[in-house]
């Protein structure tokens, strides 16, 4: 069985920590470098449910996309929910490793996994300078409504579901995708000349401005999925990558992907509208 330090070295080769944004917090949060690793669990969020799942599974290592302490801390006391996660992991000898923006810009990375889940053919990065997002082609033209239905069918179900902005009947041939929050990428989307953009966490003003700008230069469809749903496919991709590494080294690791939905939204209601 490999030591934790050996597994981490391979993960850092997949997602080099130096590729992370300066504000990010990636790498190993807790864990003994000399401890043996036999079972690994991949998940999006390092929340208590995932820590408990790892303990029940007998995992020695959790790899998550989102950091536990993004802005730093002065305490890991168990009276705080993040401290409780740390206590649970250390008490049960479970290591935690994070690959966040370094996994976003990797090749293959988070947006490649998203494109794969949607059955799209990747032709290149949306932002060549840092490798964020992907430009993709559809095998056959389809309407924005059909593309949104494809996303709803192929991405994990969440309370939010899929939101759409734009003409539902416009035909799409080339689309851009970006896992996680993507409304800072509208400039790159316009420069790419794609027919639609699928991402998460789209806000009112950027969407309004993007759709208004598109109306004068050609239609642009927007598809807004839940943040967690657009990044969960990376867990399956990353697990497959570690499986390949394990086979190459003869490690016989048991690699799992959590299916626990850690999207924070729990329900969705359609408003009938306020009286006029």
Rosetta blueprint (number, residue, H / E / L):
1 X L
2 X E
3 X E
4 X H
5 X H
6 X H
7 X H
8 X H
9 X H
10 X H
11 X H
12 X H
13 X H
14 X H
15 X L
16 X L
17 X H
18 X H
19 X H
20 X L
21 X L
22 X L
23 X L
24 X L
25 X L
26 X L
27 X E
28 X E
29 X E
30 X E
31 X L
32 X L
33 X L
34 X L
35 X L
36 X E
37 X E
38 X L
39 X E
40 X E
41 X E
42 X E
43 X E
44 X L
45 X L
46 X L
47 X L
48 X H
49 X H
50 X H
51 X H
52 X H
53 X H
54 X H
55 X H
56 X H
57 X H
58 X L
59 X L
60 X L
61 X E
62 X E
63 X E
64 X E
65 X L
66 X L
67 X L
68 X L
69 X L
70 X L
71 X L
72 X L
73 X L
74 X L
75 X L
76 X L
77 X L
78 X L
79 X L
80 X L
81 X H
82 X H
83 X H
84 X H
85 X H
86 X H
87 X H
88 X H
89 X H
90 X H
91 X H
92 X L
93 X L
94 X L
95 X E
96 X E
97 X E
98 X E
99 X L
100 X L
101 X H
102 X H
103 X H
104 X H
105 X L
106 X L
107 X L
108 X L
109 X L
110 X H
111 X H
112 X H
113 X H
114 X H
115 X H
116 X H
117 X H
118 X L
119 X L
120 X L
121 X E
122 X E
123 X E
124 X E
125 X E
126 X E
127 X E
128 X L
129 X L
130 X L
131 X L
132 X E
133 X E
134 X E
135 X E
136 X E
137 X E
138 X E
139 X E
140 X E
141 X E
142 X E
143 X E
144 X H
145 X H
146 X H
147 X H
148 X H
149 X H
150 X H
151 X H
152 X H
153 X H
154 X H
155 X L
156 X L
157 X L
158 X L
159 X L
160 X L
161 X L
162 X L
163 X E
164 X E
165 X E
166 X L
167 X L
168 X L
169 X L
170 X L
171 X E
172 X E
173 X E
174 X E
175 X E
176 X E
177 X E
178 X E
179 X E
180 X E
181 X E
182 X L
183 X H
184 X H
185 X H
186 X H
187 X H
188 X H
189 X H
190 X H
191 X H
192 X H
193 X L
194 X L
195 X L
196 X E
197 X E
198 X E
199 X E
200 X E
201 X L
202 X L
203 X L
204 X H
205 X H
206 X H
207 X H
208 X H
209 X H
210 X H
211 X H
212 X H
213 X H
214 X H
215 X H
216 X H
217 X H
218 X L
219 X L
220 X L
221 X E
222 X E
223 X E
224 X E
225 X E
226 X L
227 X H
228 X H
229 X H
230 X H
231 X H
232 X H
233 X H
234 X H
235 X H
236 X H
237 X H
238 X H
239 X H
240 X H
241 X H
242 X H
243 X H
244 X H
245 X H
246 X H
247 X H
248 X H
249 X H
250 X L
251 X L
252 X L
253 X L
254 X E
255 X E
256 X E
257 X E
258 X L
259 X L
260 X L
261 X L
262 X L
263 X L
264 X L
265 X L
266 X L
267 X L
268 X L
269 X L
270 X L
271 X L
272 X L
273 X L
274 X L
275 X L
276 X L
